[in-house]
Amino acid sequence: MEKTDLSKHKAWLLLAPTSVLYVITFLIPLATLFILSFAKFESSVTTVGLYLDNYQKILSDGITLKIFFQTVKLSLIITLTCLILGYPVAMFMRNAGPRARLWILFFVVSPLLTSIIVRNVAWVLILGRSGMINDALISWGWISKPLPLMYNTFGVVLAVVHVYLSFMVLPLFAALNSINKSLEEAASSLGAKPLNVFLSVTLPLSLPGIMAGCTLVFILSMGVYLTPVIMGGNFVVTLPMLIEDAVRNRYNWPEASAMALLLLLAIAIMIIISSRLQRWVNR
């Protein structure tokens, strides 16, 4: 009996380094963020206490909430675009041979292997007013002036989807690959057309992968900062950009903490919705 208790204690000790790291890098900063969000910033002095000034400003200034909903809208557009583009890629990977599957996987994951600065500079060279696309279209006589491919929502969505597509494709591929093909073959043998097989068998069974991919992409999109700054300029403003401005230019950590908690609240709501949908699918 003593040996069993000792082995249990040893098992818990194995978790100790990870638990300490988790507390230091996540729980303590989160608690600090929560405390600072109720602090007061006045005349460049931060006073810790139970003040609601930061939250009142967020609700009443008419700017922060607008940009917050713009951030949510942009994240939903990015998530939907990744789903529309990623599902056919995942289906193709599922039906491809081992060698072709590896090549597709390499191309999908390759943006993650490149520096974020290099990626965005490459997009600037491609989409800019004097970029490759506009220069080619003007030289061919298809357009008379450059197309607005940058410093707008289109440019931001394109650059972000280029990176986050892999976070959609991989969960989708895992879900699709786990589907027993005999189920689809049985539906086909009973007279169902390919579209009906997809809608009644493949799509419902791949819903866990869809939800996992959408949750990952949405969470990552809510916190993306550098790509909207480069590809959107001052024309596409997101909540992380406001947080950066409050910290770097105005040194207003309490307001930045309140906005960060607002961002975390949106992410938490998305996770709750995803978990509820997962339970519904399992039932």
DRENDO-1510 file (C-alpha; in Angstrom, 1 decimal, always signed):
<recs>
REC; n; res; u; v; w
REC; 1; MET; +0.0; +0.0; +0.0 .
REC; 2; GLU; +2.9; +2.3; +0.9 .
REC; 3; LYS; +4.6; +1.6; -2.4 .
REC; 4; THR; +1.4; +2.5; -4.3 .
REC; 5; ASP; +1.1; +5.8; -2.5 .
REC; 6; LEU; +4.8; +6.5; -3.2 .
REC; 7; SER; +4.4; +5.7; -6.9 .
REC; 8; LYS; +1.5; +8.2; -7.0 .
REC; 9; HIS; +3.6; +10.9; -5.4 .
REC; 10; LYS; +6.4; +10.2; -8.0 .
REC; 11; ALA; +3.9; +10.5; -10.8 .
REC; 12; TRP; +2.7; +13.9; -9.5 .
REC; 13; LEU; +6.4; +15.0; -9.1 .
REC; 14; LEU; +6.8; +14.5; -12.9 .
REC; 15; LEU; +4.2; +17.2; -13.5 .
REC; 16; ALA; +5.9; +19.6; -11.1 .
REC; 17; PRO; +8.3; +21.3; -13.6 .
REC; 18; THR; +5.5; +21.8; -16.2 .
REC; 19; SER; +3.1; +23.1; -13.5 .
REC; 20; VAL; +5.7; +25.6; -12.2 .
REC; 21; LEU; +6.4; +26.8; -15.8 .
REC; 22; TYR; +2.7; +27.1; -16.5 .
REC; 23; VAL; +2.1; +29.2; -13.3 .
REC; 24; ILE; +5.1; +31.5; -14.1 .
REC; 25; THR; +4.4; +32.0; -17.8 .
REC; 26; PHE; +0.6; +32.0; -17.8 .
REC; 27; LEU; -1.3; +32.3; -14.5 .
REC; 28; ILE; +0.8; +35.0; -12.9 .
REC; 29; PRO; +0.8; +37.2; -16.0 .
REC; 30; LEU; -2.9; +36.7; -16.4 .
REC; 31; ALA; -3.5; +37.6; -12.7 .
REC; 32; THR; -1.3; +40.7; -13.2 .
REC; 33; LEU; -3.3; +41.6; -16.3 .
REC; 34; PHE; -6.6; +41.3; -14.3 .
REC; 35; ILE; -5.3; +43.5; -11.4 .
REC; 36; LEU; -4.0; +46.1; -13.8 .
REC; 37; SER; -7.2; +46.3; -15.7 .
REC; 38; PHE; -8.9; +47.8; -12.6 .
REC; 39; ALA; -6.0; +50.2; -11.9 .
REC; 40; LYS; -6.3; +54.0; -12.6 .
REC; 41; PHE; -4.0; +55.8; -15.0 .
REC; 42; GLU; -3.8; +59.5; -14.5 .
REC; 43; SER; -1.1; +62.1; -15.2 .
REC; 44; SER; +1.3; +59.2; -16.3 .
REC; 45; VAL; +0.8; +57.6; -12.9 .
REC; 46; THR; -0.7; +54.1; -12.4 .
REC; 47; THR; -2.7; +53.7; -9.2 .
REC; 48; VAL; -3.6; +50.1; -8.3 .
REC; 49; GLY; -7.1; +49.7; -6.9 .
REC; 50; LEU; -10.7; +48.8; -7.8 .
REC; 51; TYR; -11.4; +51.4; -10.5 .
REC; 52; LEU; -13.7; +51.0; -13.4 .
REC; 53; ASP; -12.4; +53.9; -15.5 .
REC; 54; ASN; -10.8; +51.6; -18.1 .
REC; 55; TYR; -14.0; +49.6; -18.7 .
REC; 56; GLN; -16.1; +52.7; -18.7 .
REC; 57; LYS; -13.9; +54.3; -21.4 .
REC; 58; ILE; -14.0; +51.1; -23.5 .
REC; 59; LEU; -17.8; +51.2; -23.4 .
REC; 60; SER; -18.3; +54.9; -23.9 .
REC; 61; ASP; -15.5; +56.2; -26.2 .
REC; 62; GLY; -17.2; +54.9; -29.3 .
REC; 63; ILE; -13.9; +53.7; -30.8 .
REC; 64; THR; -12.7; +50.7; -28.8 .
REC; 65; LEU; -15.9; +48.7; -29.1 .
REC; 66; LYS; -16.1; +49.5; -32.8 .
REC; 67; ILE; -12.6; +48.3; -33.5 .
REC; 68; PHE; -13.2; +45.2; -31.3 .
REC; 69; PHE; -16.2; +44.2; -33.4 .
REC; 70; GLN; -14.1; +44.9; -36.5 .
REC; 71; THR; -11.5; +42.5; -35.2 .
REC; 72; VAL; -14.1; +39.9; -34.6 .
REC; 73; LYS; -15.5; +40.4; -38.1 .
REC; 74; LEU; -12.0; +40.2; -39.6 .
REC; 75; SER; -11.3; +37.0; -37.7 .
REC; 76; LEU; -14.6; +35.4; -38.8 .
REC; 77; ILE; -13.8; +36.3; -42.5 .
REC; 78; ILE; -10.3; +34.8; -42.1 .
REC; 79; THR; -11.8; +31.6; -40.5 .
REC; 80; LEU; -14.5; +31.2; -43.2 .
REC; 81; THR; -11.9; +31.7; -46.0 .
REC; 82; CYS; -9.6; +29.2; -44.4 .
REC; 83; LEU; -12.5; +26.7; -44.2 .
REC; 84; ILE; -13.6; +27.2; -47.8 .
REC; 85; LEU; -10.0; +26.9; -49.1 .
REC; 86; GLY; -8.8; +24.2; -46.6 .
REC; 87; TYR; -11.6; +21.7; -46.9 .
REC; 88; PRO; -10.9; +20.8; -50.6 .
REC; 89; VAL; -7.2; +20.6; -49.8 .
REC; 90; ALA; -7.8; +18.2; -46.9 .
REC; 91; MET; -10.1; +16.1; -49.1 .
REC; 92; PHE; -7.4; +16.0; -51.8 .
REC; 93; MET; -4.8; +14.9; -49.3 .
REC; 94; ARG; -7.0; +12.2; -48.0 .
REC; 95; ASN; -7.5; +10.7; -51.5 .
REC; 96; ALA; -3.9; +11.3; -52.6 .
REC; 97; GLY; -1.0; +8.8; -52.5 .
REC; 98; PRO; +1.6; +8.9; -49.8 .
REC; 99; ARG; +4.2; +10.8; -51.9 .
REC; 100; ALA; +1.7; +13.4; -53.1 .
REC; 101; ARG; +0.3; +13.7; -49.6 .
REC; 102; LEU; +3.8; +14.6; -48.3 .
REC; 103; TRP; +4.3; +17.2; -51.0 .
REC; 104; ILE; +0.9; +18.8; -50.3 .
REC; 105; LEU; +1.6; +18.8; -46.6 .
REC; 106; PHE; +5.0; +20.5; -47.2 .
REC; 107; PHE; +3.3; +23.3; -49.3 .
REC; 108; VAL; +0.6; +23.8; -46.7 .
REC; 109; VAL; +3.1; +24.0; -43.7 .
REC; 110; SER; +5.9; +25.9; -45.6 .
REC; 111; PRO; +4.6; +29.4; -44.7 .
REC; 112; LEU; +5.2; +28.5; -41.0 .
REC; 113; LEU; +8.8; +27.9; -41.8 .
REC; 114; THR; +9.4; +31.4; -43.1 .
REC; 115; SER; +9.9; +34.5; -41.0 .
REC; 116; ILE; +6.8; +36.7; -40.6 .
REC; 117; ILE; +8.7; +39.7; -41.9 .
REC; 118; VAL; +9.9; +37.9; -45.0 .
REC; 119; ARG; +6.3; +36.7; -45.7 .
REC; 120; ASN; +4.8; +40.1; -45.5 .
REC; 121; VAL; +7.5; +41.8; -47.5 .
REC; 122; ALA; +7.0; +39.2; -50.2 .
REC; 123; TRP; +3.3; +40.0; -50.2 .
REC; 124; VAL; +4.1; +43.8; -50.4 .
REC; 125; LEU; +6.2; +43.0; -53.5 .
REC; 126; ILE; +3.4; +41.0; -55.1 .
REC; 127; LEU; +0.3; +43.1; -54.1 .
REC; 128; GLY; +1.8; +46.7; -54.0 .
REC; 129; ARG; +0.9; +49.5; -56.4 .
REC; 130; SER; +4.1; +48.8; -58.2 .
REC; 131; GLY; +4.0; +45.1; -57.4 .
REC; 132; MET; +4.2; +42.1; -59.6 .
REC; 133; ILE; +0.5; +41.7; -60.2 .
REC; 134; ASN; -0.2; +45.4; -61.0 .
REC; 135; ASP; +2.8; +45.7; -63.2 .
REC; 136; ALA; +1.9; +42.6; -65.2 .
REC; 137; LEU; -1.8; +43.7; -65.6 .
REC; 138; ILE; -0.8; +47.2; -66.7 .
REC; 139; SER; +1.8; +45.9; -69.1 .
REC; 140; TRP; -0.7; +43.5; -70.7 .
REC; 141; GLY; -3.2; +46.4; -71.1 .
REC; 142; TRP; -5.9; +44.8; -68.9 .
REC; 143; ILE; -6.0; +47.8; -66.4 .
REC; 144; SER; -5.1; +51.5; -66.7 .
REC; 145; LYS; -4.2; +52.1; -63.1 .
REC; 146; PRO; -3.0; +49.9; -60.2 .
REC; 147; LEU; -5.6; +47.8; -58.3 .
REC; 148; PRO; -6.0; +48.4; -54.6 .
REC; 149; LEU; -4.7; +45.0; -53.4 .
REC; 150; MET; -3.1; +46.3; -50.2 .
REC; 151; TYR; -3.9; +48.6; -47.3 .
REC; 152; ASN; -7.4; +47.1; -47.1 .
REC; 153; THR; -9.2; +44.1; -45.7 .
REC; 154; PHE; -8.5; +42.0; -48.8 .
REC; 155; GLY; -4.7; +42.3; -48.4 .
REC; 156; VAL; -4.9; +41.5; -44.7 .
REC; 157; VAL; -7.1; +38.5; -45.2 .
REC; 158; LEU; -5.0; +37.1; -48.0 .
REC; 159; ALA; -1.7; +37.4; -46.0 .
REC; 160; VAL; -3.2; +35.9; -42.8 .
REC; 161; VAL; -4.9; +33.1; -44.6 .
REC; 162; HIS; -1.6; +32.2; -46.3 .
REC; 163; VAL; -0.2; +31.4; -42.9 .
REC; 164; TYR; -3.2; +30.1; -40.9 .
REC; 165; LEU; -4.5; +27.8; -43.7 .
REC; 166; SER; -2.3; +25.0; -42.2 .
REC; 167; PHE; -4.1; +25.2; -38.9 .
REC; 168; MET; -7.4; +24.5; -40.7 .
REC; 169; VAL; -6.1; +21.8; -43.1 .
REC; 170; LEU; -4.4; +19.6; -40.6 .
REC; 171; PRO; -7.4; +19.1; -38.2 .
REC; 172; LEU; -9.6; +18.6; -41.3 .
REC; 173; PHE; -7.3; +16.1; -42.8 .
REC; 174; ALA; -7.1; +14.2; -39.4 .
REC; 175; ALA; -10.9; +14.1; -39.2 .
REC; 176; LEU; -11.4; +13.1; -42.8 .
REC; 177; ASN; -8.7; +10.4; -42.6 .
REC; 178; SER; -10.4; +8.8; -39.6 .
REC; 179; ILE; -13.6; +8.3; -41.6 .
REC; 180; ASN; -14.2; +4.7; -42.6 .
REC; 181; LYS; -14.4; +4.7; -46.4 .
REC; 182; SER; -16.7; +1.7; -46.3 .
REC; 183; LEU; -19.4; +4.0; -45.0 .
REC; 184; GLU; -19.2; +6.2; -48.1 .
REC; 185; GLU; -19.0; +3.1; -50.3 .
REC; 186; ALA; -22.1; +1.7; -48.6 .
REC; 187; ALA; -24.0; +4.9; -49.3 .
REC; 188; SER; -22.9; +4.9; -52.9 .
REC; 189; SER; -23.9; +1.2; -53.3 .
REC; 190; LEU; -27.4; +2.1; -52.1 .
REC; 191; GLY; -27.8; +4.6; -54.9 .
REC; 192; ALA; -26.7; +7.9; -53.3 .
REC; 193; LYS; -25.0; +10.4; -55.6 .
REC; 194; PRO; -21.5; +11.7; -54.8 .
REC; 195; LEU; -23.0; +15.0; -53.6 .
REC; 196; ASN; -25.5; +13.2; -51.3 .
REC; 197; VAL; -22.7; +11.0; -50.0 .
REC; 198; PHE; -20.7; +14.0; -49.1 .
REC; 199; LEU; -23.6; +15.9; -47.5 .
REC; 200; SER; -25.0; +13.0; -45.5 .
REC; 201; VAL; -21.9; +11.0; -44.6 .
REC; 202; THR; -18.5; +12.8; -45.2 .
REC; 203; LEU; -19.5; +16.3; -44.0 .
REC; 204; PRO; -21.2; +15.2; -40.7 .
REC; 205; LEU; -18.4; +12.9; -39.8 .
REC; 206; SER; -15.8; +15.6; -40.4 .
REC; 207; LEU; -17.5; +18.2; -38.2 .
REC; 208; PRO; -15.1; +17.6; -35.3 .
REC; 209; GLY; -12.2; +18.6; -37.6 .
REC; 210; ILE; -14.2; +21.6; -38.9 .
REC; 211; MET; -14.8; +22.9; -35.3 .
REC; 212; ALA; -11.2; +22.3; -34.2 .
REC; 213; GLY; -9.8; +24.1; -37.3 .
REC; 214; CYS; -12.2; +27.0; -37.0 .
REC; 215; THR; -11.5; +27.4; -33.3 .
REC; 216; LEU; -7.7; +27.4; -33.9 .
REC; 217; VAL; -7.9; +29.9; -36.8 .
REC; 218; PHE; -10.3; +32.2; -35.0 .
REC; 219; ILE; -8.2; +32.4; -31.8 .
REC; 220; LEU; -5.0; +33.0; -33.8 .
REC; 221; SER; -6.7; +35.6; -35.9 .
REC; 222; MET; -8.0; +37.6; -33.0 .
REC; 223; GLY; -4.4; +38.1; -31.7 .
REC; 224; VAL; -2.6; +38.7; -35.0 .
REC; 225; TYR; -0.7; +42.0; -35.0 .
REC; 226; LEU; +2.2; +42.4; -37.4 .
REC; 227; THR; +0.4; +41.3; -40.6 .
REC; 228; PRO; -2.5; +43.9; -40.3 .
REC; 229; VAL; +0.1; +46.6; -39.5 .
REC; 230; ILE; +2.1; +45.9; -42.7 .
REC; 231; MET; -0.7; +44.8; -45.1 .
REC; 232; GLY; -3.4; +47.1; -43.7 .
REC; 233; GLY; -1.4; +50.2; -42.8 .
REC; 234; ASN; -3.6; +52.6; -41.0 .
REC; 235; PHE; -6.7; +51.6; -43.0 .
REC; 236; VAL; -7.3; +48.3; -41.1 .
REC; 237; VAL; -7.1; +48.7; -37.3 .
REC; 238; THR; -7.5; +45.8; -35.0 .
REC; 239; LEU; -7.7; +45.6; -31.2 .
REC; 240; PRO; -4.1; +44.3; -30.8 .
REC; 241; MET; -3.0; +47.4; -32.6 .
REC; 242; LEU; -4.8; +49.5; -30.0 .
REC; 243; ILE; -3.3; +47.6; -27.2 .
REC; 244; GLU; +0.2; +48.1; -28.7 .
REC; 245; ASP; -0.4; +51.8; -29.0 .
REC; 246; ALA; -1.6; +52.1; -25.4 .
REC; 247; VAL; +1.5; +50.3; -24.1 .
REC; 248; ARG; +4.2; +51.6; -26.4 .
REC; 249; ASN; +3.1; +55.2; -27.1 .
REC; 250; ARG; +0.9; +56.2; -24.1 .
REC; 251; TYR; +2.4; +53.8; -21.4 .
REC; 252; ASN; -1.2; +53.2; -20.3 .
REC; 253; TRP; -0.9; +49.7; -19.1 .
REC; 254; PRO; -4.3; +49.6; -17.2 .
REC; 255; GLU; -6.2; +50.5; -20.4 .
REC; 256; ALA; -4.2; +48.0; -22.4 .
REC; 257; SER; -4.9; +45.3; -19.8 .
REC; 258; ALA; -8.7; +46.0; -20.0 .
REC; 259; MET; -8.6; +45.7; -23.8 .
REC; 260; ALA; -6.5; +42.5; -23.5 .
REC; 261; LEU; -9.1; +41.0; -21.2 .
REC; 262; LEU; -11.8; +42.0; -23.7 .
REC; 263; LEU; -9.9; +40.1; -26.3 .
REC; 264; LEU; -9.6; +37.1; -24.0 .
REC; 265; LEU; -13.3; +37.2; -23.3 .
REC; 266; ALA; -14.1; +36.9; -27.0 .
REC; 267; ILE; -11.7; +34.0; -27.3 .
REC; 268; ALA; -13.2; +32.3; -24.3 .
REC; 269; ILE; -16.8; +32.7; -25.8 .
REC; 270; MET; -15.5; +31.1; -29.0 .
REC; 271; ILE; -14.1; +28.2; -27.0 .
REC; 272; ILE; -17.3; +27.7; -25.1 .
REC; 273; ILE; -19.4; +27.7; -28.3 .
REC; 274; SER; -17.0; +25.2; -29.9 .
REC; 275; SER; -17.2; +22.9; -26.9 .
REC; 276; ARG; -21.0; +23.0; -26.8 .
REC; 277; LEU; -21.1; +22.3; -30.6 .
REC; 278; GLN; -18.7; +19.4; -30.0 .
REC; 279; ARG; -21.0; +17.9; -27.4 .
REC; 280; TRP; -24.0; +18.3; -29.7 .
REC; 281; VAL; -22.1; +16.5; -32.5 .
REC; 282; ASN; -21.1; +13.7; -30.2 .
REC; 283; ARG; -24.7; +13.2; -29.1 .
</recs>
